[in-house]
Amino acid sequence: MADHLPETLKPFFHRATEAQERLAKLEAALASTKIDSTDTTLVEETSEIKSKLEEANETVKQEQNKVEELTIEKEKLTIENEKQRYRILHLVRALKDADEKLERLSK
């Protein structure tokens, strides 16, 4: 997917991907840790870490959505730009034709 992104959006995609990888590692480490239910501080710390992981994961998703939105917007603007170039080309041609006709009439 990163191959299809414009250069300006690749750093965002890279950061989001790195964050997801870190989250996956932390989640795996968290899942492999056995929690003693009698140790309330450990349970609280684990809950806090899990909450932070969920927040970070949500942030990553939001960044990815922004990247997708920016990519779509860029595509729309590129299409509109091409349409305007096409119109300008034809207007310039029409103007040249009109100038030539005017020159022929004035001779």
C-alpha positions as CSV (number, residue, x, y, z in Angstrom):
1,M,0.0,0.0,0.0
2,A,2.9,2.4,0.8
3,D,4.0,2.1,-2.8
4,H,0.8,3.8,-4.0
5,L,1.1,6.7,-1.7
6,P,2.5,10.1,-2.7
7,E,5.9,10.9,-1.2
8,T,4.4,13.5,1.1
9,L,2.1,10.9,2.8
10,K,4.7,8.1,3.1
11,P,6.1,9.4,6.4
12,F,2.6,9.3,8.0
13,F,2.1,5.8,6.7
14,H,5.5,4.7,8.0
15,R,4.8,6.2,11.4
16,A,1.4,4.5,11.6
17,T,2.9,1.1,10.6
18,E,5.7,1.4,13.2
19,A,3.1,2.3,15.9
20,Q,1.0,-0.7,14.9
21,E,4.1,-3.0,15.2
22,R,4.9,-1.6,18.6
23,L,1.4,-2.1,19.7
24,A,1.3,-5.7,18.5
25,K,4.6,-6.4,20.5
26,L,3.2,-4.7,23.6
27,E,-0.1,-6.6,23.3
28,A,1.8,-9.9,22.8
29,A,3.9,-9.1,25.9
30,L,0.9,-8.2,27.9
31,A,-0.9,-11.4,26.8
32,S,2.0,-13.6,27.8
33,T,2.3,-12.0,31.2
34,K,0.3,-13.9,33.8
35,I,-1.3,-11.6,36.3
36,D,-1.7,-12.5,40.0
37,S,-5.2,-11.2,40.9
38,T,-4.1,-10.6,44.4
39,D,-1.6,-8.0,43.3
40,T,-3.9,-5.0,42.6
41,T,-1.1,-2.6,41.6
42,L,-0.1,-5.0,38.8
43,V,-3.7,-5.3,37.7
44,E,-4.1,-1.5,37.7
45,E,-0.8,-1.0,35.8
46,T,-1.9,-3.6,33.3
47,S,-5.2,-2.0,32.8
48,E,-3.6,1.4,32.4
49,I,-1.2,0.0,29.8
50,K,-4.0,-1.7,28.0
51,S,-6.0,1.6,28.0
52,K,-2.9,3.4,26.6
53,L,-2.5,0.8,23.9
54,E,-6.1,1.1,22.9
55,E,-5.7,4.9,22.7
56,A,-2.5,4.6,20.7
57,N,-4.2,2.0,18.3
58,E,-7.1,4.5,17.8
59,T,-4.6,7.2,17.0
60,V,-2.9,5.0,14.5
61,K,-6.3,4.3,12.9
62,Q,-7.1,8.0,12.7
63,E,-3.7,8.7,11.1
64,Q,-4.3,6.0,8.6
65,N,-7.8,7.5,7.8
66,K,-6.2,10.9,7.3
67,V,-3.7,9.4,4.9
68,E,-6.4,7.7,3.0
69,E,-8.5,11.0,2.9
70,L,-5.5,13.0,1.7
71,T,-4.8,10.4,-1.0
72,I,-8.3,10.6,-2.2
73,E,-8.3,14.4,-2.1
74,K,-5.0,14.4,-4.0
75,E,-6.4,12.1,-6.7
76,K,-9.5,14.4,-7.1
77,L,-7.3,17.5,-7.4
78,T,-5.1,15.8,-9.9
79,I,-8.1,14.9,-12.0
80,E,-9.4,18.5,-11.8
81,N,-6.0,19.8,-12.7
82,E,-5.9,17.7,-15.8
83,K,-9.4,18.9,-16.8
84,Q,-8.3,22.5,-16.4
85,R,-5.1,21.9,-18.5
86,Y,-7.3,20.3,-21.2
87,R,-9.6,23.3,-21.2
88,I,-6.7,25.8,-21.3
89,L,-5.1,24.0,-24.2
90,H,-8.4,24.2,-26.2
91,L,-8.9,27.9,-25.2
92,V,-5.4,28.8,-26.4
93,R,-6.0,27.0,-29.7
94,A,-9.3,28.7,-30.2
95,L,-7.7,32.1,-29.4
96,K,-5.0,31.5,-31.9
97,D,-7.6,30.5,-34.5
98,A,-9.6,33.6,-33.8
99,D,-6.5,35.8,-34.1
100,E,-5.6,34.2,-37.4
101,K,-9.1,34.8,-38.7
102,L,-9.1,38.4,-37.5
103,E,-5.7,38.9,-39.2
104,R,-7.0,37.4,-42.5
105,L,-10.1,39.7,-42.4
106,S,-8.1,42.8,-41.7
107,K,-5.9,42.2,-44.8
